[in-house]
Amino acid sequence: MTPRERVHQAVQFRSTDIVPHQVDFTILAKRRLAEFVGDPDFEEKIGNHLATISHRRAAKWVEVAPGHFADEWGVIWNRTMDKDIGVVENRVLPGPSLGDYRFPEPMSPELIAAYPAFVERSRDRFRMVSMGMSLFERAWTLRGMDQILMDMLQAPGFVHELLDRILEYNLAQLALALSYDIDAIHFGDDWGSQSGLIMGPALWREFIKPRVARMYARVRQAGKRVSIHCCGDVKEILPDLVEIGLEIFNPFQPETMDIFETKRRYYGRLAFYGGISLQHLLPHGTPDEVRRETRKLLSILGDGGGYIASPSHAVTPDVPPQNLLALLEVFQNQ
């Protein structure tokens, strides 16, 4: 059974020979582990089941000052500390109006050129197209987190207009992605804090849900899987997400939900990807604790399919290399 076949089986809630697994790394964590094991190519040898092409990383970013990059939307990202994403340093939309703002072209030459090579090099793995910052996150990077939340109450017409334009952009990119032999679209849009929805369920259902539903429907109509990365405590809207077609939920944080009860409750309707604590277990546990807890998760969550084992986010540099090796040891010796 190939990794691709194994993931397909798991998300159809069928038992597999081993539990599919995935470990992604932040830039600094990857560099640290490569130095520790003395192998810059170690990531290709750890048995990851997913292959991902990122729309965000395929886009052309321009370095406008040392460590500061402008994306295709005009947002300036300070990457002097956070090398992977960065911190927004400007406000593209200073007021609740699109004004003369020009949206980027969804079909960049860089993105179009990236797909054939991605499909070719990932034949045996489950191919995911990552569409990060797919709606709410894109809106707040343009307007500011504080302002977009206030706009939902004070200027709702503007928020609807902005989100509709972002949706239009996303649907164009989906048309390109779905024309290739891929397995899933992995939308990225963080709606949760550690203790609940950032905007609350009522505003989420007014502004976010209808547009997310349209994107999910487009993917399902093409016969592909719908996956989402959404950090935080969003369990109160999991029924909504299942209703509109979500099939795989990530990162499945044990700090924000009871992962065992959640898997039981949604078994047969929603598969989960993640679940291994990146806030407590991996950075602060011992290697033996990592092995013991990982075996437990594989045994319980992996039973009957419906689970892709993974840390609950890309591994951060505060995780000791010894703990990562303990995790990989369990994954590779199922």
Secondary structure, DSSP 8 states (H G I E B T S, - for coil): --HHHHHHHHHTT---SS--B---B-HHHHHHHHHHHT-TTGGGGS---EEEEEHHHHS--EEEETTEEE-TTS-EEE-SS-SSS-EE---S--SSS-TT-----SS-HHHHHHHHHHHHHTTTSEEEEEE-S-SHHHHHHHH-HHHHHHHHHH-HHHHHHHHHHHHHHHHHHHHHHTTSS-SEEEEE---EETTEESSHHHHIIIIIHHHHHHHHHHHHHTT-EEEEE--S--GGGHHHHHHTT--EEE---TTTS-HHHHHHHHTTT-EEEEEE-TTTHHHHS-HHHHHHHHHHHHHHHTTTS-EEEEESSSB-TTS-HHHHHHHHHHHHT-
